[in-house]
Amino acid sequence: MESEDDLLKLIHKSPNSERIKAIAEQLEIDHNFSYSNDKNYLEGVWELRWSSSNSPFLKYSPFIDNLQILDPFNLNGLNLLKPRGIKAVIGIGILISLYYINEKKIGVNFTHAGVIGPKFGRKDIKAIKEINNEQLGWLEITYLSNRLRICRGDKGTLFVLRKINSPTLFKNFKEFIKIY
């Protein structure tokens, strides 16, 4: 039986391996996530390392950080594609409003999307717009630890994310989100 450590090693060394899905599904079987008890583990910066989607935006790239920053205590988040290695909130982003559905599922409402640029002096460069048509979805958390999250989306996509220790990026997100 393979473990969380095995999956973390595999998504680091071979993020496109066919074995990832089987190990993730094995870990899902015995896990008992509860939003009320485990939401503190959700908070932070998560890097998408693998998904069952065919969308290029939901695939791992060695050049781009595909991140999801979550703040379940304030019910907000950000999906962010950005150049790898930069600690700033820069790139293509979608702001998320979170809401409770049940102990396993978290609702997501995509509220704003666009380009988030760097600061030049005191001016933030950004072209981010409110999404006019309501864009709702949900994530069912099927496995969660302080290092790994496995979840399924409302369209059936399986996601495997690893937690990144990035207090600077999380702090920058908290500052960025204040204006929305």
N, CA and C of each residue as an Amber inpcrd file, in Angstrom:
protein
   540
   0.8460000  -1.1840000   0.0000000   0.0000000   0.0000000   0.0000000
   0.8880000   1.2430000   0.0000000   0.5710000   2.1650000  -0.8780000
   1.3920000   3.3550000  -0.9990000   0.8540000   4.4570000  -0.0860000
   1.7370000   5.3460000   0.3220000   1.4180000   6.3390000   1.3420000
   1.4310000   7.7560000   0.7740000   1.0780000   8.6910000   1.6480000
   1.1640000  10.1050000   1.2990000   2.5830000  10.4690000   0.8870000
   3.5690000   9.9560000   1.6100000   4.9660000  10.2410000   1.2580000
   5.2900000   9.7670000  -0.1580000   4.7870000   8.5850000  -0.5220000
   5.0230000   8.0640000  -1.8730000   4.4130000   8.9840000  -2.9260000
   3.1930000   9.4630000  -2.6580000   2.5380000  10.3550000  -3.6110000
   3.2640000  11.6920000  -3.7050000   3.6890000  12.2380000  -2.5830000
   4.4280000  13.5050000  -2.6020000   5.7330000  13.3750000  -3.3900000
   6.4440000  12.2810000  -3.2200000   7.6840000  12.0600000  -3.9850000
   7.3880000  11.9570000  -5.4760000   6.3250000  11.2280000  -5.8130000
   5.9790000  11.0250000  -7.2140000   5.5540000  12.3290000  -7.8930000
   4.7200000  13.1360000  -7.2340000   4.2920000  14.3950000  -7.8720000
   5.4320000  15.3890000  -7.9710000   6.4600000  15.2170000  -7.1430000
   7.6360000  16.0860000  -7.2370000   8.5570000  15.6330000  -8.3730000
   8.8360000  14.3340000  -8.4380000   9.7920000  13.8200000  -9.4200000
   9.1770000  13.5570000 -10.7930000   7.9270000  13.0960000 -10.8170000
   7.2740000  12.7220000 -12.0740000   5.8270000  13.2170000 -12.0800000
   5.6190000  14.5360000 -12.2050000   4.2700000  15.0910000 -12.0740000
   3.2870000  14.6650000 -13.1640000   3.7440000  13.9590000 -14.1680000
   2.8410000  13.4780000 -15.2150000   2.6860000  11.9530000 -15.1900000
   3.1210000  11.3330000 -14.1180000   3.0680000   9.8790000 -14.0020000
   1.6250000   9.3680000 -13.9720000   1.3990000   8.2570000 -14.6360000
   0.0840000   7.6280000 -14.6340000  -0.2520000   7.0140000 -13.2730000
   0.7360000   6.7530000 -12.4490000   0.5160000   6.1560000 -11.1230000
  -0.1260000   7.1300000 -10.1380000  -0.0420000   8.4190000 -10.3970000
  -0.5560000   9.4220000  -9.4640000  -2.0300000   9.1960000  -9.1760000
  -2.8230000   8.9820000 -10.2080000  -4.2670000   8.8020000 -10.0240000
  -4.5650000   7.6130000  -9.1130000  -3.9130000   6.5040000  -9.3280000
  -4.1680000   5.3030000  -8.5300000  -3.8060000   5.5110000  -7.0670000
  -2.6770000   6.1600000  -6.8170000  -2.2710000   6.4090000  -5.4210000
  -3.2280000   7.3910000  -4.7630000  -3.6160000   8.4500000  -5.4910000
  -4.5520000   9.4340000  -4.9380000  -5.8750000   8.7580000  -4.5820000
  -6.3900000   7.9300000  -5.4760000  -7.6560000   7.2390000  -5.2050000
  -7.5340000   6.2930000  -4.0220000  -6.3860000   5.6880000  -3.8590000
  -6.1520000   4.8100000  -2.7060000  -6.1650000   5.6130000  -1.4050000
  -5.5420000   6.7830000  -1.4100000  -5.5270000   7.6290000  -0.2160000
  -6.9220000   8.1510000   0.1210000  -7.7390000   8.3940000  -0.8870000
  -9.0990000   8.8970000  -0.6640000  -9.9700000   7.9120000   0.1200000
  -9.7500000   6.6430000  -0.0500000 -10.6320000   5.6020000   0.4840000
 -10.8290000   5.7180000   1.9920000  -9.7660000   5.8370000   2.7400000
  -9.8630000   5.8040000   4.1980000  -9.8040000   7.1700000   4.8610000
  -9.8690000   8.2250000   4.0740000  -9.7290000   9.5450000   4.6710000
 -11.0880000  10.1240000   5.0330000 -11.1240000  10.8450000   6.1370000
 -12.3980000  11.3620000   6.6300000 -12.2880000  12.8600000   6.8980000
 -12.2750000  13.6630000   5.8350000 -12.2050000  15.1130000   5.9680000
 -13.5100000  15.6500000   6.5400000 -13.3930000  16.6120000   7.4290000
 -14.5540000  17.3200000   7.9650000 -14.2190000  18.8060000   7.9770000
 -15.0050000  19.6010000   7.2540000 -14.7340000  21.0350000   7.1590000
 -14.6440000  21.6730000   8.5420000 -15.5630000  21.3430000   9.4210000
 -15.5700000  21.9430000  10.7680000 -14.2910000  21.6470000  11.5350000
 -13.7790000  20.4250000  11.3860000 -12.5890000  20.0190000  12.1440000
 -11.2760000  20.3300000  11.4410000 -11.2840000  20.3840000  10.1110000
 -10.0260000  20.4230000   9.3630000  -9.7900000  21.6800000   8.5400000
 -10.6600000  22.7010000   8.6470000 -10.5010000  23.8610000   7.7570000
  -9.1900000  24.6160000   7.9980000  -8.6030000  24.4870000   9.1820000
  -7.3150000  25.1580000   9.4160000  -6.2200000  24.5930000   8.5080000
  -6.3360000  23.3200000   8.1160000  -5.3580000  22.7460000   7.1810000
  -5.5330000  23.3050000   5.7700000  -6.7360000  23.7620000   5.4370000
  -6.9900000  24.3080000   4.0990000  -6.2960000  25.6430000   3.8690000
  -6.1240000  26.4150000   4.9390000  -5.5550000  27.7530000   4.7890000
  -4.1340000  27.6870000   4.2750000  -3.8440000  28.5120000   3.2850000
  -2.4730000  28.6170000   2.7960000  -2.3800000  28.5760000   1.2900000
  -1.1700000  28.3050000   0.8280000  -0.8480000  28.3010000  -0.5940000
  -0.6880000  26.8520000  -1.0510000  -1.4640000  26.4870000  -2.0530000
  -1.4680000  25.1260000  -2.5920000  -1.0160000  25.1570000  -4.0460000
  -0.1040000  24.2690000  -4.4000000   0.3660000  24.1600000  -5.7760000
  -0.2810000  22.9540000  -6.4380000  -0.9480000  23.1820000  -7.5600000
  -1.5130000  22.0840000  -8.3310000  -0.3620000  21.3140000  -8.9710000
  -0.2620000  20.0360000  -8.6400000   0.8070000  19.2010000  -9.1970000
   0.2770000  18.1940000 -10.2110000  -1.0310000  17.8890000 -10.1380000
  -1.6070000  16.9270000 -11.0740000  -3.1110000  17.1000000 -11.0940000
  -3.7190000  16.9030000 -12.2620000  -5.1770000  16.8400000 -12.3550000
  -5.5490000  15.8960000 -13.4840000  -6.7700000  15.3820000 -13.4040000
  -7.2570000  14.4880000 -14.4530000  -7.7980000  15.2680000 -15.6540000
  -7.8110000  16.5880000 -15.5750000  -8.3290000  17.4300000 -16.6540000
  -7.3860000  17.4390000 -17.8580000  -7.9670000  17.6540000 -19.0270000
  -7.1770000  17.8360000 -20.2440000  -6.8530000  19.2980000 -20.5050000
  -7.4100000  20.1940000 -19.6980000  -7.1780000  21.6260000 -19.8780000
  -5.7200000  21.9790000 -19.5930000  -5.0770000  22.7450000 -20.4830000
  -3.6880000  23.1290000 -20.2260000  -3.5420000  23.9980000 -18.9720000
  -4.6150000  24.6800000 -18.5610000  -4.5540000  25.5170000 -17.3640000
  -4.6060000  24.6950000 -16.0790000  -4.9270000  23.4210000 -16.2070000
  -5.0100000  22.5480000 -15.0330000  -3.9560000  21.4530000 -15.0660000
  -2.8660000  21.7350000 -15.7510000  -1.7490000  20.8010000 -15.8340000
  -0.5110000  21.4160000 -15.1860000   0.3740000  20.5650000 -14.7000000
   1.6340000  21.0130000 -14.1090000   2.5690000  21.5170000 -15.2040000
   3.2780000  22.5890000 -14.9110000   4.3120000  23.1190000 -15.7980000
   5.5420000  23.4480000 -14.9620000   6.7300000  23.1030000 -15.4370000
   7.9480000  23.4460000 -14.6800000   8.2680000  24.9390000 -14.6930000
   7.5740000  25.7280000 -15.5330000   7.8680000  27.1480000 -15.6720000
   6.8480000  28.0630000 -14.9960000   5.6740000  27.5170000 -14.7060000
   4.5860000  28.3290000 -14.1620000   4.0830000  27.7120000 -12.8650000
   3.9070000  28.5500000 -11.8570000   3.2640000  28.1130000 -10.6220000
   1.7610000  28.1600000 -10.8520000   1.1010000  27.0380000 -10.6530000
  -0.3500000  26.9530000 -10.7490000  -0.8480000  26.8210000  -9.3170000
  -1.2490000  27.9350000  -8.7380000  -1.5150000  27.9930000  -7.3040000
  -2.9880000  28.2310000  -7.0040000  -3.3680000  27.7490000  -5.8310000
  -4.6600000  28.1010000  -5.2550000  -4.3530000  28.5610000  -3.8340000
  -4.6720000  29.8060000  -3.5570000  -4.4510000  30.3770000  -2.2310000
  -5.8060000  30.4330000  -1.5470000  -5.9110000  29.7990000  -0.3830000
  -7.2010000  29.7100000   0.3020000  -7.1420000  30.3270000   1.6850000
  -8.1690000  31.0860000   2.0050000  -8.3710000  31.6290000   3.3460000
  -9.7920000  31.2490000   3.7810000  -9.9740000  30.0160000   4.2890000
 -11.3180000  29.5620000   4.6350000 -11.9290000  30.3230000   5.8070000
 -11.1340000  30.9940000   6.6040000 -11.6590000  31.7460000   7.7460000
 -12.3300000  33.0400000   7.3060000 -11.8710000  33.6050000   6.1820000
 -12.5000000  34.8000000   5.6160000 -13.2660000  34.4830000   4.3320000
 -13.3540000  33.1960000   4.0140000 -14.1430000  32.6880000   2.8830000
 -13.7490000  33.2910000   1.5390000 -12.4220000  33.3640000   1.2940000
 -11.9790000  33.8220000  -0.0100000 -10.7550000  33.0520000  -0.4730000
 -10.4500000  33.2060000  -1.7490000  -9.3150000  32.5150000  -2.3280000
  -8.9370000  33.1200000  -3.6600000  -7.8830000  32.5650000  -4.2450000
  -7.3710000  33.0420000  -5.5240000  -6.7420000  31.8750000  -6.2580000
  -7.1840000  31.6470000  -7.5010000  -6.4700000  30.7450000  -8.4010000
  -5.4980000  31.6270000  -9.1660000  -4.2220000  31.2430000  -9.1950000
  -3.1970000  32.1170000  -9.7650000  -2.2010000  31.3340000 -10.6000000
  -2.0520000  31.7380000 -11.8470000  -0.9680000  31.2520000 -12.7070000
   0.0740000  32.3530000 -12.7470000   1.3030000  32.0220000 -12.3140000
   2.3270000  33.0550000 -12.2590000   3.6850000  32.4700000 -12.5950000
   4.6380000  33.3220000 -12.9810000   5.9870000  32.8170000 -13.2350000
   6.5610000  32.1590000 -11.9770000   7.1840000  31.0070000 -12.1550000
   7.7450000  30.2540000 -11.0330000   8.8290000  31.0670000 -10.3210000
   8.7890000  31.0190000  -8.9960000   9.8300000  31.6190000  -8.1690000
   9.5460000  33.0250000  -7.6690000   8.5430000  33.6860000  -8.1930000
   8.2190000  35.0390000  -7.7500000   7.2570000  34.9490000  -6.5730000
   7.5380000  35.6890000  -5.5060000   6.7040000  35.6290000  -4.2950000
   5.5350000  36.6140000  -4.3170000   5.4510000  37.4240000  -5.3400000
   4.3930000  38.4270000  -5.4280000   3.1380000  37.8220000  -6.0590000
   2.0150000  38.4830000  -5.8440000   0.7620000  38.1120000  -6.4940000
   0.7740000  38.7720000  -7.8660000   1.3400000  38.0370000  -8.8330000
   1.5180000  38.5130000 -10.2030000   1.1260000  37.3770000 -11.1320000
   0.3850000  37.6810000 -12.1760000   0.0450000  36.6580000 -13.1510000
  -1.3920000  36.7830000 -13.5990000  -1.9690000  35.6500000 -13.9520000
  -3.3730000  35.5870000 -14.3470000  -4.1280000  34.9950000 -13.1700000
  -5.1410000  35.7140000 -12.7010000  -5.8200000  35.2790000 -11.4860000
  -7.3260000  35.2730000 -11.6000000  -7.9270000  34.4110000 -10.7940000
  -9.3740000  34.3700000 -10.6270000  -9.6570000  34.4100000  -9.1370000
 -10.3460000  35.4530000  -8.6930000 -10.7240000  35.5710000  -7.2840000
 -11.9160000  34.6750000  -6.9860000 -11.9080000  34.0910000  -5.8020000
 -12.9260000  33.1230000  -5.4100000 -13.5560000  33.5420000  -4.0950000
 -14.8690000  33.4870000  -4.0470000 -15.6100000  33.6050000  -2.8020000
 -16.0100000  32.1770000  -2.4140000 -15.6760000  31.7720000  -1.1960000
 -15.9770000  30.4140000  -0.7330000 -17.2480000  30.4060000   0.0940000
 -17.9560000  29.2870000   0.0900000 -19.1070000  29.1260000   0.9690000
 -19.2550000  27.6540000   1.3480000 -19.8110000  27.4420000   2.5130000
 -19.9930000  26.1160000   3.0690000 -21.1730000  25.4340000   2.3870000
 -20.9700000  24.2100000   1.9090000 -22.0630000  23.3890000   1.3860000
 -22.3890000  22.2950000   2.4050000 -21.3640000  21.5100000   2.7520000
 -21.4990000  20.4950000   3.7910000 -20.1010000  20.1480000   4.2990000
 -19.9880000  19.1680000   5.1440000 -18.7070000  18.8400000   5.7830000
 -17.6350000  18.3700000   4.8030000 -18.0220000  17.9760000   3.6010000
 -17.0680000  17.5010000   2.6000000 -16.8720000  18.4610000   1.4320000
 -17.8840000  19.3020000   1.1750000 -17.8530000  20.1510000  -0.0150000
 -17.8080000  21.6300000   0.3480000 -16.9790000  22.3360000  -0.4210000
 -16.8560000  23.7850000  -0.3020000 -17.2960000  24.3880000  -1.6300000
 -18.2360000  25.3120000  -1.5730000 -18.6860000  25.9940000  -2.7700000
 -17.7170000  27.0870000  -3.1650000 -17.6010000  27.2970000  -4.4730000
 -16.7540000  28.3690000  -4.9890000 -17.5630000  29.2240000  -5.9540000
 -17.4370000  30.5210000  -5.7810000 -18.0520000  31.4860000  -6.6870000
 -16.9160000  32.3330000  -7.2470000 -16.6790000  32.2250000  -8.5440000
 -15.6100000  32.9750000  -9.1950000 -16.1100000  34.3930000  -9.4170000
 -15.4590000  35.3770000  -8.7900000 -15.9880000  36.7380000  -8.7700000
 -15.2710000  37.7220000  -9.6840000 -13.9650000  37.6180000  -9.8190000
 -13.1740000  38.5410000 -10.6390000 -12.0940000  37.7310000 -11.3600000
 -11.7110000  38.1760000 -12.5410000 -10.6620000  37.4890000 -13.2930000
  -9.8700000  38.5060000 -14.1050000  -8.6120000  38.1680000 -14.3460000
  -7.7980000  39.0300000 -15.1920000  -6.3220000  38.9270000 -14.8950000
  -5.6090000  39.9380000 -15.3480000  -4.1590000  40.0090000 -15.2010000
  -3.8290000  40.8540000 -13.9760000  -2.9740000  40.3190000 -13.1440000
  -2.5170000  41.0240000 -11.9460000  -1.0340000  41.2900000 -12.1560000
  -0.6610000  42.5430000 -12.2240000   0.7100000  42.8830000 -12.5500000
   1.5110000  43.3450000 -11.3560000   2.7480000  43.6670000 -11.5910000
   3.6110000  44.1420000 -10.5010000   3.2910000  45.5880000 -10.1390000
   3.9040000  46.0210000  -9.0620000   3.8060000  47.4280000  -8.6620000
   4.8930000  48.2120000  -9.3690000   4.5170000  49.3830000  -9.8140000
   5.5010000  50.3350000 -10.3030000   5.3810000  51.5490000  -9.4060000
   6.3490000  51.7080000  -8.5310000   6.2520000  52.7530000  -7.5180000
   5.1090000  52.4340000  -6.5780000   4.1500000  53.3230000  -6.4820000
   2.9810000  53.0890000  -5.6220000   1.7860000  52.5560000  -6.3950000
   1.9220000  52.3970000  -7.6990000   0.8000000  52.0050000  -8.5530000
   0.8560000  50.5140000  -8.8640000  -0.2680000  49.8250000  -8.5830000
  -0.4130000  48.4270000  -8.9730000  -0.8890000  48.3730000 -10.4130000
  -0.2550000  47.5170000 -11.1930000  -0.7010000  47.2840000 -12.5560000
  -1.6810000  46.1110000 -12.4870000  -2.9080000  46.3070000 -12.9840000
  -3.8500000  45.2000000 -13.0150000  -4.9520000  45.4800000 -14.0170000
  -5.4090000  44.4030000 -14.5980000  -6.5480000  44.4460000 -15.5070000
  -7.4680000  43.3090000 -15.0650000  -8.0980000  43.5220000 -13.9410000
  -8.9510000  42.4890000 -13.3610000 -10.3780000  43.0200000 -13.3200000
 -11.2940000  42.2250000 -13.7870000 -12.6850000  42.6570000 -13.9230000
 -13.6030000  41.7310000 -13.1540000 -14.7150000  42.3050000 -12.7330000
 -15.7510000  41.5060000 -12.0940000 -16.3800000  40.5850000 -13.1390000
 -16.6300000  39.3480000 -12.7310000 -17.3000000  38.3970000 -13.6170000
 -18.7950000  38.6560000 -13.5060000 -19.4220000  39.0310000 -14.6110000
 -20.8320000  39.4170000 -14.6010000 -21.7830000  38.2280000 -14.4560000
 -21.5210000  37.1580000 -15.1600000 -22.3790000  35.9740000 -15.0740000
 -21.8800000  35.1000000 -13.9320000 -22.7740000  34.7570000 -13.0270000
 -22.3850000  33.9700000 -11.8630000 -21.7260000  32.6620000 -12.2980000
 -20.5370000  32.4160000 -11.7700000 -19.7640000  31.2170000 -12.0710000
 -19.5900000  30.4360000 -10.7730000 -20.4210000  29.4100000 -10.5960000
 -20.3950000  28.6290000  -9.3640000 -19.8250000  27.2400000  -9.6170000
 -19.2530000  26.6810000  -8.5830000 -18.7660000  25.3130000  -8.6160000
 -18.5680000  24.8370000  -7.1940000 -17.9770000  23.6720000  -7.0420000
 -17.6540000  23.1800000  -5.7040000 -16.4550000  22.2530000  -5.7710000
 -15.8230000  22.0940000  -4.6330000 -14.7400000  21.1370000  -4.4580000
 -15.1060000  20.2130000  -3.3170000 -15.0020000  18.9400000  -3.5670000
 -15.1640000  17.9540000  -2.5020000 -13.7630000  17.5520000  -2.0490000
 -13.4560000  17.8370000  -0.8000000 -12.1420000  17.4900000  -0.2590000
 -12.1780000  16.0130000   0.1150000 -11.3410000  15.2310000  -0.5410000
 -11.3530000  13.7900000  -0.2990000 -10.1460000  13.3140000   0.4930000
  -9.1260000  14.1640000   0.5990000  -7.9470000  13.8450000   1.4200000
  -7.2750000  15.1670000   1.7670000  -6.9130000  15.3220000   3.0210000
  -6.2590000  16.5640000   3.4410000  -5.3070000  16.2920000   4.5840000
  -4.1010000  16.8110000   4.4380000  -3.1230000  16.8230000   5.5270000
  -2.4560000  18.1880000   5.5010000  -1.4570000  18.3750000   6.3230000
  -0.7450000  19.6560000   6.3110000   0.2370000  19.7550000   5.1400000
   0.3020000  18.7040000   4.2880000   1.2200000  18.7130000   3.1400000
   0.5570000  18.4110000   1.8060000  -0.6420000  17.8190000   1.8370000
  -1.2450000  17.3060000   0.6190000  -2.7620000  17.4710000   0.6550000
  -3.3280000  17.8390000  -0.4950000  -4.7840000  17.9110000  -0.6260000
  -5.1910000  17.2140000  -1.9120000  -6.1710000  16.3430000  -1.7850000
  -6.7820000  15.6860000  -2.9320000  -8.2430000  16.1030000  -2.9140000
  -8.7440000  16.5210000  -4.0660000 -10.1450000  16.9450000  -4.1230000
 -10.7100000  16.6510000  -5.5000000 -12.0350000  16.6800000  -5.5520000
 -12.7570000  16.4620000  -6.8000000 -13.6400000  17.6690000  -7.0580000
 -13.6310000  18.1260000  -8.2990000 -14.4330000  19.2750000  -8.6750000
 -15.8200000  18.8690000  -9.1360000 -16.6700000  19.8660000  -9.3030000
 -18.0560000  19.6120000  -9.6920000 -18.1850000  19.0060000 -11.0870000
 -17.1320000  19.0650000 -11.8910000 -17.1680000  18.4570000 -13.2250000
 -16.4900000  17.0890000 -13.2340000 -16.1450000  16.5750000 -12.0370000
 -15.5500000  15.2450000 -11.9280000 -14.0310000  15.2170000 -11.9500000
 -13.3990000  16.3630000 -12.0810000 -11.9380000  16.4180000 -12.1480000
 -11.3170000  16.0640000 -10.8010000 -10.2970000  15.2380000 -10.8400000
  -9.5160000  14.8810000  -9.6590000  -8.2830000  15.7810000  -9.6240000
  -8.0360000  16.4290000  -8.4740000  -6.9020000  17.3370000  -8.2990000
  -5.9900000  16.8260000  -7.1930000  -4.6870000  16.9510000  -7.3930000
  -3.6980000  16.6450000  -6.3630000  -2.8280000  17.8890000  -6.1950000
  -2.8470000  18.4490000  -4.9850000  -2.1000000  19.6780000  -4.6940000
  -1.1940000  19.4570000  -3.4920000  -0.0540000  20.1080000  -3.5280000
   0.8250000  20.0610000  -2.3560000   0.8730000  21.4470000  -1.7270000
   0.9610000  21.4540000  -0.4030000   0.9970000  22.7310000   0.3000000
   2.4040000  23.3080000   0.2120000   2.4590000  24.5930000  -0.0210000
   3.7340000  25.2980000  -0.1220000   3.8730000  26.2020000   1.0950000
   5.0170000  26.1560000   1.6980000   5.2900000  27.0410000   2.8260000
   5.7370000  28.3850000   2.2620000   4.7750000  29.2900000   2.1180000
   5.0690000  30.6050000   1.5480000   4.3020000  31.6860000   2.3020000
   4.7410000  32.0110000   3.5380000   4.0460000  33.0490000   4.2890000
   4.0410000  34.3960000   3.5740000   5.0800000  34.6980000   2.8100000
   5.1490000  35.9710000   2.0820000   4.0530000  36.0380000   1.0250000
   3.8900000  34.9820000   0.2400000   2.8660000  34.9750000  -0.7910000
   1.4730000  35.0230000  -0.1620000   1.2680000  34.3030000   0.9450000
  -0.0350000  34.3330000   1.6070000  -0.3220000  35.7360000   2.1450000
   0.6820000  36.3760000   2.7220000   0.5230000  37.7500000   3.2320000
   0.2080000  38.7020000   2.0730000   0.9090000  38.5530000   0.9550000
   0.6560000  39.3960000  -0.2170000  -0.7690000  39.1890000  -0.7410000
  -1.2540000  37.9510000  -0.7090000  -2.6270000  37.6600000  -1.0970000
  -3.6070000  38.3710000  -0.1660000  -3.3650000  38.3080000   1.1430000
  -4.2650000  38.9370000   2.1210000  -4.3340000  40.4530000   1.8880000
  -3.2150000  41.0630000   1.5290000  -3.2120000  42.4960000   1.2080000
  -3.9650000  42.7470000  -0.1000000  -3.7390000  41.9270000  -1.0840000
  -4.3730000  42.0840000  -2.3840000  -5.8940000  41.9540000  -2.2840000
  -6.3530000  40.9900000  -1.5240000  -7.7910000  40.6960000  -1.4340000
  -8.5740000  41.7960000  -0.7290000  -7.9170000  42.6130000   0.0610000
  -8.6010000  43.6840000   0.7990000  -9.3120000  44.6660000  -0.1190000
  -8.8400000  44.8070000  -1.3380000  -9.4540000  45.7890000  -2.2380000
 -10.6670000  45.2330000  -2.9670000 -10.9550000  43.9460000  -2.7800000
 -12.1110000  43.3510000  -3.4830000 -13.1350000  42.9310000  -2.5160000
